C-alpha cells in the first residue's frame, strides 16, 4: 500500500496561455467558477457582489447578486459622494501625493537654507 503525499497549497506561476483555443477554453471554465464563487460570497455575506469580465474577443460578461447596473451605479454614487466630501473638506485625493512631495521639498529647502 502506497502512502499518498499531499502537496498542499503551492504558488502557481501564472503565464499567458499561448494557444488561443486553449486560452478561450480556460476563460470559459474560470468564468463559470468565478461567477459561482461570487454568488456564494453574496449569499453567505449578504453583501452585493458584482463581477464584470471581458473575453479575449472583447465580449462582455457580468454576474451580480442584484443587477450589475445597480451595483455599478451604487459604486459610482459612493465615489462621487467621497469626492464631494473631500472637496468640501479641502482635500483632493488626486493631488494628495503631489501635496506630500511639495511638503517634503519645502522641508528639504528649509534644511538647506539653515545650512548656509
ABEGO torsion letter per residue (X at the ends): XBBBBBAEBBBBBBBBBABAAAAAAAAAAAAAAAAAAAAAAAAAAGBBBBBBBBBAAGBBBBBBABBAAAAAAAAAAAAAAAAAAAAAAGBBAAAAAAAAAAAAAAAAAAAAAAAX
